[in-house]
């Protein structure tokens, strides 16, 4: 062996030499293909118990080789021998000869291995089978042993030829063989033999290289094991955390249930207390009345029985009056009280247990936010509160319903939001111009004021900029910014003026002394980046600023411009020119792209183009004012179609166009505003003659769908509902 027997005993535990089946030291250790070793007999027994199938007891790998053909584990056999010898009690006396068993041993054969006396060692050296064995004196053997290793490796005997050592390796059969084997079973030239130690040295080198790979794999599997163990810990920790969440949530729910229980019990106690108080007061009053009647009855009975004529007639008037009063007293009906019931939770998401519901008293119920009038298309939020006979807010047992009357006199239910506390929200929208009827009932009984008659107004609903600091003067172009504000080219006031959606003045873009000539805006467009593009015809430029009035850039254009718009598809800027009668295109950075159109009355020709607009698909709608029509182009400047009808007449001097999110088109012409679909088919008129539009210029669609018009001669913005 390469290491001393003493070292081996220290390095190898007894478990290493124990069979995993019988848990005892190996007996005839037999090696499976998976490199796990067991006693040969243990394998036989284990296979029989497993139904005739042999599987490794350690790794469960199946072995199809017959047990008798499995190889013996020579390594473990040698280790067992060394372990047994080293485990024997130590003694200073020389060992006895293991051959004659009579004399003291003087030598030890390394190959057998046996202790021999002087006589037996001579015989050992003469026998042909053991003549090649290495024999050491006892002193020499102990000296080598004390140094921790043996210089000569013990040899293993052949299993077929018991007295022959395994000295060669058959490359053909890949097994160690003895000298006799090379003559009998492993003869040349069919078999190739080499020195056993030479092959072992080569194999050691090969195994060492493979052991490096095996070590890497071992570490990988070790890491997998650590990861798996970590996963177990993480799973356990995660489940503990989640269990704590469950417990915490359960505690919260239990606490909430307790609070709800107390609240419900308190509500029932309060209602019961009030009902009992009323009943007690009613009893007191009845008892009082009963006492009066009984005492009067008792007195008069005695008077009639025992009184004389004077006694009777002296109080005749008073007596008859009192009797009549008492007889005429109305008998009170049986005491009524509000019925209260607990309703367990069903689909009530706001509670865990349920709610206490009470009888509603329709005459005590209230509704808030009923408007004096409602603008068509606008909405109002009504608040309905259910109350009991004492006026207390309660959750009603009876249904609360809201209905609205249609033009055909039918009624339709209106959805409402139940706040689960006895209040309800109803969104009421003005659908039809005129008086709108709304009925609110509880338990099929109308609440006070129901049905409500709410005037719904249409047409002109708002006038902006006709008074105060933000008063307009000859307004031209008009647009709506991201906040829903009115942004107006207040031309005569040399500014762009902003009013909020309620008509309140907010700010102005004036740019005093910043340009060569006074700033005089004709129209305004707002980009997706919230930049304001203002058409300054006095300085022949487009001024671009942010909403805080800081000028970002400016670029030149004609001084006879009217309208400006930004294409939402190409992002290009379009400017209409009423002298050259064309539309000019720029990038938002101010780079000229091209122009299209010229003066004329044919398609693709204009005569004073006005405040143009572009829909969500990039279609450009140009009001061709003096040709009395609208021309439509695509984003590539190609003419698509034109339209000019206003329903009952031909369009006259259209100045402004606006387009809503549904691509409906609104046009200013002939002191009126008309609506069209995206193909130019007339739909309706928006304003009325009585609204008094005078030379309307710009038109814009508000965020809430209302239509705003800059009324030039009336110095204001007028807002309409269709």
Secondary structure as a PSIPRED ss2 file (coil, helix, strand):
# PSIPRED VFORMAT (PSIPRED V4.0)

   1 X C   1.000  0.000  0.000
   2 X C   1.000  0.000  0.000
   3 X C   1.000  0.000  0.000
   4 X C   1.000  0.000  0.000
   5 X H   0.000  1.000  0.000
   6 X H   0.000  1.000  0.000
   7 X H   0.000  1.000  0.000
   8 X H   0.000  1.000  0.000
   9 X H   0.000  1.000  0.000
  10 X H   0.000  1.000  0.000
  11 X H   0.000  1.000  0.000
  12 X C   1.000  0.000  0.000
  13 X C   1.000  0.000  0.000
  14 X H   0.000  1.000  0.000
  15 X H   0.000  1.000  0.000
  16 X H   0.000  1.000  0.000
  17 X H   0.000  1.000  0.000
  18 X E   0.000  0.000  1.000
  19 X C   1.000  0.000  0.000
  20 X C   1.000  0.000  0.000
  21 X C   1.000  0.000  0.000
  22 X C   1.000  0.000  0.000
  23 X C   1.000  0.000  0.000
  24 X C   1.000  0.000  0.000
  25 X E   0.000  0.000  1.000
  26 X C   1.000  0.000  0.000
  27 X C   1.000  0.000  0.000
  28 X C   1.000  0.000  0.000
  29 X E   0.000  0.000  1.000
  30 X E   0.000  0.000  1.000
  31 X E   0.000  0.000  1.000
  32 X C   1.000  0.000  0.000
  33 X C   1.000  0.000  0.000
  34 X C   1.000  0.000  0.000
  35 X C   1.000  0.000  0.000
  36 X C   1.000  0.000  0.000
  37 X E   0.000  0.000  1.000
  38 X E   0.000  0.000  1.000
  39 X E   0.000  0.000  1.000
  40 X H   0.000  1.000  0.000
  41 X H   0.000  1.000  0.000
  42 X H   0.000  1.000  0.000
  43 X H   0.000  1.000  0.000
  44 X H   0.000  1.000  0.000
  45 X H   0.000  1.000  0.000
  46 X H   0.000  1.000  0.000
  47 X H   0.000  1.000  0.000
  48 X H   0.000  1.000  0.000
  49 X H   0.000  1.000  0.000
  50 X C   1.000  0.000  0.000
  51 X C   1.000  0.000  0.000
  52 X C   1.000  0.000  0.000
  53 X C   1.000  0.000  0.000
  54 X E   0.000  0.000  1.000
  55 X E   0.000  0.000  1.000
  56 X C   1.000  0.000  0.000
  57 X C   1.000  0.000  0.000
  58 X C   1.000  0.000  0.000
  59 X C   1.000  0.000  0.000
  60 X C   1.000  0.000  0.000
  61 X C   1.000  0.000  0.000
  62 X E   0.000  0.000  1.000
  63 X E   0.000  0.000  1.000
  64 X C   1.000  0.000  0.000
  65 X C   1.000  0.000  0.000
  66 X C   1.000  0.000  0.000
  67 X H   0.000  1.000  0.000
  68 X H   0.000  1.000  0.000
  69 X H   0.000  1.000  0.000
  70 X C   1.000  0.000  0.000
  71 X E   0.000  0.000  1.000
  72 X E   0.000  0.000  1.000
  73 X C   1.000  0.000  0.000
  74 X H   0.000  1.000  0.000
  75 X H   0.000  1.000  0.000
  76 X H   0.000  1.000  0.000
  77 X H   0.000  1.000  0.000
  78 X H   0.000  1.000  0.000
  79 X H   0.000  1.000  0.000
  80 X H   0.000  1.000  0.000
  81 X H   0.000  1.000  0.000
  82 X H   0.000  1.000  0.000
  83 X H   0.000  1.000  0.000
  84 X H   0.000  1.000  0.000
  85 X H   0.000  1.000  0.000
  86 X H   0.000  1.000  0.000
  87 X H   0.000  1.000  0.000
  88 X C   1.000  0.000  0.000
  89 X C   1.000  0.000  0.000
  90 X C   1.000  0.000  0.000
  91 X C   1.000  0.000  0.000
  92 X C   1.000  0.000  0.000
  93 X C   1.000  0.000  0.000
  94 X C   1.000  0.000  0.000
  95 X C   1.000  0.000  0.000
  96 X E   0.000  0.000  1.000
  97 X C   1.000  0.000  0.000
  98 X C   1.000  0.000  0.000
  99 X C   1.000  0.000  0.000
 100 X C   1.000  0.000  0.000
 101 X C   1.000  0.000  0.000
 102 X C   1.000  0.000  0.000
 103 X C   1.000  0.000  0.000
 104 X E   0.000  0.000  1.000
 105 X C   1.000  0.000  0.000
 106 X C   1.000  0.000  0.000
 107 X E   0.000  0.000  1.000
 108 X E   0.000  0.000  1.000
 109 X E   0.000  0.000  1.000
 110 X C   1.000  0.000  0.000
 111 X C   1.000  0.000  0.000
 112 X C   1.000  0.000  0.000
 113 X C   1.000  0.000  0.000
 114 X C   1.000  0.000  0.000
 115 X E   0.000  0.000  1.000
 116 X E   0.000  0.000  1.000
 117 X C   1.000  0.000  0.000
 118 X H   0.000  1.000  0.000
 119 X H   0.000  1.000  0.000
 120 X H   0.000  1.000  0.000
 121 X H   0.000  1.000  0.000
 122 X H   0.000  1.000  0.000
 123 X H   0.000  1.000  0.000
 124 X H   0.000  1.000  0.000
 125 X H   0.000  1.000  0.000
 126 X H   0.000  1.000  0.000
 127 X C   1.000  0.000  0.000
 128 X C   1.000  0.000  0.000
 129 X C   1.000  0.000  0.000
 130 X C   1.000  0.000  0.000
 131 X C   1.000  0.000  0.000
 132 X C   1.000  0.000  0.000
 133 X C   1.000  0.000  0.000
 134 X C   1.000  0.000  0.000
 135 X E   0.000  0.000  1.000
 136 X E   0.000  0.000  1.000
 137 X E   0.000  0.000  1.000
 138 X H   0.000  1.000  0.000
 139 X H   0.000  1.000  0.000
 140 X H   0.000  1.000  0.000
 141 X H   0.000  1.000  0.000
 142 X H   0.000  1.000  0.000
 143 X H   0.000  1.000  0.000
 144 X H   0.000  1.000  0.000
 145 X H   0.000  1.000  0.000
 146 X H   0.000  1.000  0.000
 147 X C   1.000  0.000  0.000
 148 X C   1.000  0.000  0.000
 149 X C   1.000  0.000  0.000
 150 X C   1.000  0.000  0.000
 151 X C   1.000  0.000  0.000
 152 X C   1.000  0.000  0.000
 153 X C   1.000  0.000  0.000
 154 X C   1.000  0.000  0.000
 155 X C   1.000  0.000  0.000
 156 X C   1.000  0.000  0.000
 157 X E   0.000  0.000  1.000
 158 X C   1.000  0.000  0.000
 159 X C   1.000  0.000  0.000
 160 X C   1.000  0.000  0.000
 161 X C   1.000  0.000  0.000
 162 X C   1.000  0.000  0.000
 163 X C   1.000  0.000  0.000
 164 X C   1.000  0.000  0.000
 165 X E   0.000  0.000  1.000
 166 X C   1.000  0.000  0.000
 167 X C   1.000  0.000  0.000
 168 X E   0.000  0.000  1.000
 169 X E   0.000  0.000  1.000
 170 X E   0.000  0.000  1.000
 171 X C   1.000  0.000  0.000
 172 X C   1.000  0.000  0.000
 173 X C   1.000  0.000  0.000
 174 X C   1.000  0.000  0.000
 175 X E   0.000  0.000  1.000
 176 X E   0.000  0.000  1.000
 177 X E   0.000  0.000  1.000
 178 X C   1.000  0.000  0.000
 179 X H   0.000  1.000  0.000
 180 X H   0.000  1.000  0.000
 181 X H   0.000  1.000  0.000
 182 X H   0.000  1.000  0.000
 183 X H   0.000  1.000  0.000
 184 X C   1.000  0.000  0.000
 185 X C   1.000  0.000  0.000
 186 X C   1.000  0.000  0.000
 187 X C   1.000  0.000  0.000
 188 X C   1.000  0.000  0.000
 189 X C   1.000  0.000  0.000
 190 X C   1.000  0.000  0.000
 191 X C   1.000  0.000  0.000
 192 X C   1.000  0.000  0.000
 193 X E   0.000  0.000  1.000
 194 X E   0.000  0.000  1.000
 195 X E   0.000  0.000  1.000
 196 X H   0.000  1.000  0.000
 197 X H   0.000  1.000  0.000
 198 X H   0.000  1.000  0.000
 199 X H   0.000  1.000  0.000
 200 X H   0.000  1.000  0.000
 201 X H   0.000  1.000  0.000
 202 X H   0.000  1.000  0.000
 203 X H   0.000  1.000  0.000
 204 X H   0.000  1.000  0.000
 205 X H   0.000  1.000  0.000
 206 X H   0.000  1.000  0.000
 207 X H   0.000  1.000  0.000
 208 X H   0.000  1.000  0.000
 209 X H   0.000  1.000  0.000
 210 X H   0.000  1.000  0.000
 211 X H   0.000  1.000  0.000
 212 X H   0.000  1.000  0.000
 213 X H   0.000  1.000  0.000
 214 X H   0.000  1.000  0.000
 215 X H   0.000  1.000  0.000
 216 X H   0.000  1.000  0.000
 217 X H   0.000  1.000  0.000
 218 X H   0.000  1.000  0.000
 219 X H   0.000  1.000  0.000
 220 X H   0.000  1.000  0.000
 221 X H   0.000  1.000  0.000
 222 X H   0.000  1.000  0.000
 223 X H   0.000  1.000  0.000
 224 X H   0.000  1.000  0.000
 225 X H   0.000  1.000  0.000
 226 X H   0.000  1.000  0.000
 227 X H   0.000  1.000  0.000
 228 X H   0.000  1.000  0.000
 229 X H   0.000  1.000  0.000
 230 X H   0.000  1.000  0.000
 231 X H   0.000  1.000  0.000
 232 X H   0.000  1.000  0.000
 233 X H   0.000  1.000  0.000
 234 X H   0.000  1.000  0.000
 235 X H   0.000  1.000  0.000
 236 X H   0.000  1.000  0.000
 237 X H   0.000  1.000  0.000
 238 X H   0.000  1.000  0.000
 239 X H   0.000  1.000  0.000
 240 X H   0.000  1.000  0.000
 241 X H   0.000  1.000  0.000
 242 X H   0.000  1.000  0.000
 243 X H   0.000  1.000  0.000
 244 X H   0.000  1.000  0.000
 245 X H   0.000  1.000  0.000
 246 X H   0.000  1.000  0.000
 247 X H   0.000  1.000  0.000
 248 X H   0.000  1.000  0.000
 249 X H   0.000  1.000  0.000
 250 X H   0.000  1.000  0.000
 251 X H   0.000  1.000  0.000
 252 X H   0.000  1.000  0.000
 253 X H   0.000  1.000  0.000
 254 X H   0.000  1.000  0.000
 255 X H   0.000  1.000  0.000
 256 X H   0.000  1.000  0.000
 257 X H   0.000  1.000  0.000
 258 X H   0.000  1.000  0.000
 259 X H   0.000  1.000  0.000
 260 X H   0.000  1.000  0.000
 261 X H   0.000  1.000  0.000
 262 X H   0.000  1.000  0.000
 263 X H   0.000  1.000  0.000
 264 X H   0.000  1.000  0.000
 265 X H   0.000  1.000  0.000
 266 X H   0.000  1.000  0.000
 267 X H   0.000  1.000  0.000
 268 X H   0.000  1.000  0.000
 269 X H   0.000  1.000  0.000
 270 X H   0.000  1.000  0.000
 271 X H   0.000  1.000  0.000
 272 X H   0.000  1.000  0.000
 273 X H   0.000  1.000  0.000
 274 X H   0.000  1.000  0.000
 275 X H   0.000  1.000  0.000
 276 X H   0.000  1.000  0.000
 277 X H   0.000  1.000  0.000
 278 X H   0.000  1.000  0.000
 279 X H   0.000  1.000  0.000
 280 X H   0.000  1.000  0.000
 281 X H   0.000  1.000  0.000
 282 X H   0.000  1.000  0.000
 283 X H   0.000  1.000  0.000
 284 X H   0.000  1.000  0.000
 285 X H   0.000  1.000  0.000
 286 X H   0.000  1.000  0.000
 287 X H   0.000  1.000  0.000
 288 X H   0.000  1.000  0.000
 289 X H   0.000  1.000  0.000
 290 X H   0.000  1.000  0.000
 291 X H   0.000  1.000  0.000
 292 X H   0.000  1.000  0.000
 293 X H   0.000  1.000  0.000
 294 X H   0.000  1.000  0.000
 295 X H   0.000  1.000  0.000
 296 X H   0.000  1.000  0.000
 297 X H   0.000  1.000  0.000
 298 X H   0.000  1.000  0.000
 299 X H   0.000  1.000  0.000
 300 X H   0.000  1.000  0.000
 301 X H   0.000  1.000  0.000
 302 X H   0.000  1.000  0.000
 303 X H   0.000  1.000  0.000
 304 X H   0.000  1.000  0.000
 305 X H   0.000  1.000  0.000
 306 X H   0.000  1.000  0.000
 307 X C   1.000  0.000  0.000
 308 X C   1.000  0.000  0.000
 309 X H   0.000  1.000  0.000
 310 X H   0.000  1.000  0.000
 311 X H   0.000  1.000  0.000
 312 X H   0.000  1.000  0.000
 313 X H   0.000  1.000  0.000
 314 X H   0.000  1.000  0.000
 315 X C   1.000  0.000  0.000
 316 X H   0.000  1.000  0.000
 317 X H   0.000  1.000  0.000
 318 X H   0.000  1.000  0.000
 319 X H   0.000  1.000  0.000
 320 X H   0.000  1.000  0.000
 321 X H   0.000  1.000  0.000
 322 X H   0.000  1.000  0.000
 323 X H   0.000  1.000  0.000
 324 X H   0.000  1.000  0.000
 325 X H   0.000  1.000  0.000
 326 X H   0.000  1.000  0.000
 327 X H   0.000  1.000  0.000
 328 X H   0.000  1.000  0.000
 329 X C   1.000  0.000  0.000
 330 X C   1.000  0.000  0.000
 331 X C   1.000  0.000  0.000
 332 X C   1.000  0.000  0.000
 333 X C   1.000  0.000  0.000
 334 X C   1.000  0.000  0.000
 335 X C   1.000  0.000  0.000
 336 X C   1.000  0.000  0.000
 337 X C   1.000  0.000  0.000
 338 X C   1.000  0.000  0.000
 339 X C   1.000  0.000  0.000
 340 X E   0.000  0.000  1.000
 341 X E   0.000  0.000  1.000
 342 X E   0.000  0.000  1.000
 343 X E   0.000  0.000  1.000
 344 X E   0.000  0.000  1.000
 345 X C   1.000  0.000  0.000
 346 X C   1.000  0.000  0.000
 347 X C   1.000  0.000  0.000
 348 X C   1.000  0.000  0.000
 349 X C   1.000  0.000  0.000
 350 X C   1.000  0.000  0.000
 351 X C   1.000  0.000  0.000
 352 X C   1.000  0.000  0.000
 353 X C   1.000  0.000  0.000
 354 X E   0.000  0.000  1.000
 355 X E   0.000  0.000  1.000
 356 X E   0.000  0.000  1.000
 357 X E   0.000  0.000  1.000
 358 X E   0.000  0.000  1.000
 359 X C   1.000  0.000  0.000
 360 X C   1.000  0.000  0.000
 361 X C   1.000  0.000  0.000
 362 X H   0.000  1.000  0.000
 363 X H   0.000  1.000  0.000
 364 X H   0.000  1.000  0.000
 365 X C   1.000  0.000  0.000
 366 X E   0.000  0.000  1.000
 367 X E   0.000  0.000  1.000
 368 X E   0.000  0.000  1.000
 369 X C   1.000  0.000  0.000
 370 X C   1.000  0.000  0.000
 371 X C   1.000  0.000  0.000
 372 X C   1.000  0.000  0.000
 373 X E   0.000  0.000  1.000
 374 X E   0.000  0.000  1.000
 375 X E   0.000  0.000  1.000
 376 X C   1.000  0.000  0.000
 377 X C   1.000  0.000  0.000
 378 X C   1.000  0.000  0.000
 379 X E   0.000  0.000  1.000
 380 X E   0.000  0.000  1.000
 381 X E   0.000  0.000  1.000
 382 X E   0.000  0.000  1.000
 383 X E   0.000  0.000  1.000
 384 X E   0.000  0.000  1.000
 385 X E   0.000  0.000  1.000
 386 X C   1.000  0.000  0.000
 387 X E   0.000  0.000  1.000
 388 X C   1.000  0.000  0.000
 389 X C   1.000  0.000  0.000
 390 X C   1.000  0.000  0.000
 391 X C   1.000  0.000  0.000
 392 X C   1.000  0.000  0.000
 393 X E   0.000  0.000  1.000
 394 X C   1.000  0.000  0.000
 395 X E   0.000  0.000  1.000
 396 X E   0.000  0.000  1.000
 397 X C   1.000  0.000  0.000
 398 X C   1.000  0.000  0.000
 399 X C   1.000  0.000  0.000
 400 X E   0.000  0.000  1.000
 401 X E   0.000  0.000  1.000
 402 X E   0.000  0.000  1.000
 403 X E   0.000  0.000  1.000
 404 X E   0.000  0.000  1.000
 405 X E   0.000  0.000  1.000
 406 X C   1.000  0.000  0.000
 407 X C   1.000  0.000  0.000
 408 X C   1.000  0.000  0.000
 409 X C   1.000  0.000  0.000
 410 X C   1.000  0.000  0.000
 411 X E   0.000  0.000  1.000
 412 X E   0.000  0.000  1.000
 413 X E   0.000  0.000  1.000
 414 X C   1.000  0.000  0.000
 415 X C   1.000  0.000  0.000
 416 X E   0.000  0.000  1.000
 417 X E   0.000  0.000  1.000
 418 X E   0.000  0.000  1.000
 419 X C   1.000  0.000  0.000
 420 X C   1.000  0.000  0.000
 421 X C   1.000  0.000  0.000
 422 X C   1.000  0.000  0.000
 423 X E   0.000  0.000  1.000
 424 X E   0.000  0.000  1.000
 425 X E   0.000  0.000  1.000
 426 X E   0.000  0.000  1.000
 427 X E   0.000  0.000  1.000
 428 X E   0.000  0.000  1.000
 429 X E   0.000  0.000  1.000
 430 X C   1.000  0.000  0.000
 431 X C   1.000  0.000  0.000
 432 X C   1.000  0.000  0.000
 433 X C   1.000  0.000  0.000
 434 X E   0.000  0.000  1.000
 435 X E   0.000  0.000  1.000
 436 X E   0.000  0.000  1.000
 437 X E   0.000  0.000  1.000
 438 X E   0.000  0.000  1.000
 439 X E   0.000  0.000  1.000
 440 X E   0.000  0.000  1.000
 441 X E   0.000  0.000  1.000
 442 X E   0.000  0.000  1.000
 443 X C   1.000  0.000  0.000
 444 X C   1.000  0.000  0.000
 445 X E   0.000  0.000  1.000
 446 X E   0.000  0.000  1.000
 447 X C   1.000  0.000  0.000
 448 X C   1.000  0.000  0.000
 449 X C   1.000  0.000  0.000
 450 X C   1.000  0.000  0.000
 451 X C   1.000  0.000  0.000
 452 X E   0.000  0.000  1.000
 453 X E   0.000  0.000  1.000
 454 X E   0.000  0.000  1.000
 455 X E   0.000  0.000  1.000
 456 X E   0.000  0.000  1.000
 457 X E   0.000  0.000  1.000
 458 X C   1.000  0.000  0.000
 459 X E   0.000  0.000  1.000
 460 X E   0.000  0.000  1.000
 461 X E   0.000  0.000  1.000
 462 X E   0.000  0.000  1.000
 463 X E   0.000  0.000  1.000
 464 X E   0.000  0.000  1.000
 465 X C   1.000  0.000  0.000
 466 X C   1.000  0.000  0.000
 467 X C   1.000  0.000  0.000
 468 X C   1.000  0.000  0.000
 469 X C   1.000  0.000  0.000
 470 X C   1.000  0.000  0.000
 471 X C   1.000  0.000  0.000
 472 X C   1.000  0.000  0.000
 473 X C   1.000  0.000  0.000
 474 X C   1.000  0.000  0.000
 475 X C   1.000  0.000  0.000
 476 X C   1.000  0.000  0.000
 477 X C   1.000  0.000  0.000
 478 X E   0.000  0.000  1.000
 479 X E   0.000  0.000  1.000
 480 X E   0.000  0.000  1.000
 481 X C   1.000  0.000  0.000
 482 X C   1.000  0.000  0.000
 483 X C   1.000  0.000  0.000
 484 X C   1.000  0.000  0.000
 485 X C   1.000  0.000  0.000
 486 X E   0.000  0.000  1.000
 487 X E   0.000  0.000  1.000
 488 X E   0.000  0.000  1.000
 489 X E   0.000  0.000  1.000
 490 X E   0.000  0.000  1.000
 491 X C   1.000  0.000  0.000
 492 X C   1.000  0.000  0.000
 493 X C   1.000  0.000  0.000
 494 X C   1.000  0.000  0.000
 495 X E   0.000  0.000  1.000
 496 X E   0.000  0.000  1.000
 497 X E   0.000  0.000  1.000
 498 X E   0.000  0.000  1.000
 499 X E   0.000  0.000  1.000
 500 X C   1.000  0.000  0.000
 501 X C   1.000  0.000  0.000
 502 X C   1.000  0.000  0.000
 503 X C   1.000  0.000  0.000
 504 X C   1.000  0.000  0.000
 505 X E   0.000  0.000  1.000
 506 X E   0.000  0.000  1.000
 507 X E   0.000  0.000  1.000
 508 X E   0.000  0.000  1.000
 509 X E   0.000  0.000  1.000
 510 X C   1.000  0.000  0.000
 511 X C   1.000  0.000  0.000
 512 X C   1.000  0.000  0.000
 513 X C   1.000  0.000  0.000
 514 X C   1.000  0.000  0.000
 515 X C   1.000  0.000  0.000
 516 X C   1.000  0.000  0.000
 517 X C   1.000  0.000  0.000
 518 X C   1.000  0.000  0.000
 519 X C   1.000  0.000  0.000
 520 X C   1.000  0.000  0.000
 521 X E   0.000  0.000  1.000
 522 X E   0.000  0.000  1.000
 523 X E   0.000  0.000  1.000
 524 X E   0.000  0.000  1.000
 525 X E   0.000  0.000  1.000
 526 X E   0.000  0.000  1.000
 527 X C   1.000  0.000  0.000
 528 X C   1.000  0.000  0.000
 529 X C   1.000  0.000  0.000
 530 X C   1.000  0.000  0.000
 531 X C   1.000  0.000  0.000
 532 X E   0.000  0.000  1.000
 533 X E   0.000  0.000  1.000
 534 X E   0.000  0.000  1.000
 535 X E   0.000  0.000  1.000
 536 X E   0.000  0.000  1.000
 537 X C   1.000  0.000  0.000
 538 X C   1.000  0.000  0.000
 539 X C   1.000  0.000  0.000
 540 X C   1.000  0.000  0.000
 541 X E   0.000  0.000  1.000
 542 X E   0.000  0.000  1.000
 543 X E   0.000  0.000  1.000
 544 X E   0.000  0.000  1.000
 545 X E   0.000  0.000  1.000
 546 X C   1.000  0.000  0.000
 547 X C   1.000  0.000  0.000
 548 X C   1.000  0.000  0.000
 549 X C   1.000  0.000  0.000
 550 X C   1.000  0.000  0.000
 551 X E   0.000  0.000  1.000
 552 X E   0.000  0.000  1.000
 553 X E   0.000  0.000  1.000
 554 X E   0.000  0.000  1.000
 555 X E   0.000  0.000  1.000
 556 X E   0.000  0.000  1.000
 557 X C   1.000  0.000  0.000
 558 X C   1.000  0.000  0.000
 559 X C   1.000  0.000  0.000
 560 X C   1.000  0.000  0.000
 561 X E   0.000  0.000  1.000
 562 X E   0.000  0.000  1.000
 563 X E   0.000  0.000  1.000
 564 X E   0.000  0.000  1.000
 565 X E   0.000  0.000  1.000
 566 X E   0.000  0.000  1.000
 567 X C   1.000  0.000  0.000
 568 X C   1.000  0.000  0.000
 569 X C   1.000  0.000  0.000
 570 X C   1.000  0.000  0.000
 571 X C   1.000  0.000  0.000
 572 X C   1.000  0.000  0.000
 573 X E   0.000  0.000  1.000
 574 X E   0.000  0.000  1.000
 575 X E   0.000  0.000  1.000
 576 X E   0.000  0.000  1.000
 577 X E   0.000  0.000  1.000
 578 X C   1.000  0.000  0.000
 579 X C   1.000  0.000  0.000
 580 X C   1.000  0.000  0.000
 581 X C   1.000  0.000  0.000
 582 X E   0.000  0.000  1.000
 583 X E   0.000  0.000  1.000
 584 X E   0.000  0.000  1.000
 585 X E   0.000  0.000  1.000
 586 X E   0.000  0.000  1.000
 587 X C   1.000  0.000  0.000
 588 X C   1.000  0.000  0.000
 589 X C   1.000  0.000  0.000
 590 X C   1.000  0.000  0.000
 591 X C   1.000  0.000  0.000
 592 X E   0.000  0.000  1.000
 593 X E   0.000  0.000  1.000
 594 X E   0.000  0.000  1.000
 595 X E   0.000  0.000  1.000
 596 X E   0.000  0.000  1.000
 597 X C   1.000  0.000  0.000
 598 X C   1.000  0.000  0.000
 599 X E   0.000  0.000  1.000
 600 X C   1.000  0.000  0.000
 601 X C   1.000  0.000  0.000
 602 X C   1.000  0.000  0.000
 603 X C   1.000  0.000  0.000
 604 X C   1.000  0.000  0.000
 605 X C   1.000  0.000  0.000
 606 X E   0.000  0.000  1.000
 607 X C   1.000  0.000  0.000
 608 X C   1.000  0.000  0.000
 609 X E   0.000  0.000  1.000
 610 X C   1.000  0.000  0.000
 611 X E   0.000  0.000  1.000
 612 X C   1.000  0.000  0.000
 613 X E   0.000  0.000  1.000
 614 X E   0.000  0.000  1.000
 615 X C   1.000  0.000  0.000
 616 X C   1.000  0.000  0.000
 617 X C   1.000  0.000  0.000
 618 X C   1.000  0.000  0.000
 619 X C   1.000  0.000  0.000
 620 X E   0.000  0.000  1.000
 621 X E   0.000  0.000  1.000
 622 X E   0.000  0.000  1.000
 623 X E   0.000  0.000  1.000
 624 X E   0.000  0.000  1.000
 625 X H   0.000  1.000  0.000
 626 X H   0.000  1.000  0.000
 627 X H   0.000  1.000  0.000
 628 X C   1.000  0.000  0.000
 629 X E   0.000  0.000  1.000
 630 X E   0.000  0.000  1.000
 631 X E   0.000  0.000  1.000
 632 X E   0.000  0.000  1.000
 633 X E   0.000  0.000  1.000
 634 X C   1.000  0.000  0.000
 635 X C   1.000  0.000  0.000
 636 X C   1.000  0.000  0.000
 637 X C   1.000  0.000  0.000
 638 X C   1.000  0.000  0.000
 639 X E   0.000  0.000  1.000
 640 X E   0.000  0.000  1.000
 641 X E   0.000  0.000  1.000
 642 X E   0.000  0.000  1.000
 643 X E   0.000  0.000  1.000
 644 X C   1.000  0.000  0.000
 645 X E   0.000  0.000  1.000
 646 X C   1.000  0.000  0.000
 647 X C   1.000  0.000  0.000
 648 X C   1.000  0.000  0.000
 649 X C   1.000  0.000  0.000
 650 X E   0.000  0.000  1.000
 651 X C   1.000  0.000  0.000
 652 X C   1.000  0.000  0.000
 653 X C   1.000  0.000  0.000
 654 X C   1.000  0.000  0.000
 655 X C   1.000  0.000  0.000
 656 X E   0.000  0.000  1.000
 657 X E   0.000  0.000  1.000
 658 X E   0.000  0.000  1.000
 659 X E   0.000  0.000  1.000
 660 X C   1.000  0.000  0.000
 661 X C   1.000  0.000  0.000
 662 X C   1.000  0.000  0.000
 663 X C   1.000  0.000  0.000
 664 X C   1.000  0.000  0.000
 665 X E   0.000  0.000  1.000
 666 X E   0.000  0.000  1.000
 667 X E   0.000  0.000  1.000
 668 X E   0.000  0.000  1.000
 669 X E   0.000  0.000  1.000
 670 X C   1.000  0.000  0.000
 671 X C   1.000  0.000  0.000
 672 X E   0.000  0.000  1.000
 673 X E   0.000  0.000  1.000
 674 X E   0.000  0.000  1.000
 675 X E   0.000  0.000  1.000
 676 X E   0.000  0.000  1.000
 677 X C   1.000  0.000  0.000
 678 X C   1.000  0.000  0.000
 679 X C   1.000  0.000  0.000
 680 X C   1.000  0.000  0.000
 681 X C   1.000  0.000  0.000
 682 X E   0.000  0.000  1.000
 683 X E   0.000  0.000  1.000
 684 X E   0.000  0.000  1.000
 685 X E   0.000  0.000  1.000
 686 X C   1.000  0.000  0.000
 687 X C   1.000  0.000  0.000
 688 X C   1.000  0.000  0.000
 689 X H   0.000  1.000  0.000
 690 X H   0.000  1.000  0.000
 691 X H   0.000  1.000  0.000
 692 X C   1.000  0.000  0.000
 693 X C   1.000  0.000  0.000
 694 X C   1.000  0.000  0.000
 695 X C   1.000  0.000  0.000
 696 X E   0.000  0.000  1.000
 697 X E   0.000  0.000  1.000
 698 X E   0.000  0.000  1.000
 699 X E   0.000  0.000  1.000
 700 X E   0.000  0.000  1.000
 701 X E   0.000  0.000  1.000
 702 X C   1.000  0.000  0.000
 703 X C   1.000  0.000  0.000
 704 X C   1.000  0.000  0.000
 705 X C   1.000  0.000  0.000
 706 X C   1.000  0.000  0.000
 707 X E   0.000  0.000  1.000
 708 X E   0.000  0.000  1.000
 709 X E   0.000  0.000  1.000
 710 X E   0.000  0.000  1.000
 711 X E   0.000  0.000  1.000
 712 X C   1.000  0.000  0.000
 713 X C   1.000  0.000  0.000
 714 X C   1.000  0.000  0.000
 715 X C   1.000  0.000  0.000
 716 X E   0.000  0.000  1.000
 717 X E   0.000  0.000  1.000
 718 X E   0.000  0.000  1.000
 719 X E   0.000  0.000  1.000
 720 X E   0.000  0.000  1.000
 721 X E   0.000  0.000  1.000
 722 X C   1.000  0.000  0.000
